[in-house]
Amino acid sequence: MDLEFHTPATYRIRVKGYLEGKWSDRLGGMTIEVSEQEEGARETTLVGRLADQAALLGVLNTLYSLHLPLLSVELVGTV
């Protein structure tokens, strides 16, 4: 993958907790999917293409301000 700081890329971000779908616009249009884990705990997965790493940082900052602990951030692709 040819990743540069200023190029678009698709990311998969997993957080512990519940995030409503209405946050998609605030999170760069990422798709939001909530799943139930062991013992009833919830996990939210966000997937989407972001304009650059500054946009990724904006998404991560928003998740931080919502007190949602990060589980993983994965680069899915750059095409």
Secondary structure, 3 states (H helix, E strand, C coil): CCCCCCCCEEEEEEEECCCCHHHCHHHCCCEEEEEECHHHCEEEEEEEEECCHHHHHHHHHHHHHCCCCEEEEEEEECC
